[in-house]
Amino acid sequence: MKAMDQDEKRRHQRHNVFSAIMISPNGHENRATVYDLSESGARVGLPDDFEHDVGASLRLFFLLDEAETIILNAHIVRVAIDHLGVQFSPAQEEDIRHLMTELAAR
């Protein structure tokens, strides 16, 4: 039996992005970078001194411009040496699609 590669396991296609964001576990703000994004989650650079593990809830603040910020709720599904894998919480599809459209236009 052939092993599934990572792309075959994903529910949604990942899109490469490079955007500064703020993530907030438990109300503490951390600057980070989003490296890729899909309709179900993202790969986020690991902030300095970040001590949260798989399962922790996060809020991700995407500052699109001075007048628009998209806030998404997520939880950590993977912690690597230099990044986090996060999965978006349900019922945010409209905001996620809007975010993906805005980031693709940059």
C-alpha positions, 0 to 999 in steps of 0.5 A: 500500500502506497503511503499518502503524501502530505498534500493528499491528506489536506482537505484544502489546497494551501496557498503560499503567502507571506504576511505579518500577523498578530496571534493571541493565545490567552490574551497575550499578543505575539507577532508572527508571519503566515507562510501558507493559508488554506480554507481550513488552516495555516502555517504560522512562524513560531513566535519568540518565547511561545510556550503553547502546545497542540490543542491551545486556542488562538486568535489570529489578527490579519491587518489588511490595512488601516481600516480592516482587520480580520480576526480568525479563531483557531487551535494549534494542531502541530508545533515544529521547530520554526512554525505552528500548524493551526486549524481554523474553527468552524463557521468562519468560511466567509471571513477566510475566503475574504482574507484569501482574496485580499492576500492573493491580490497583494 
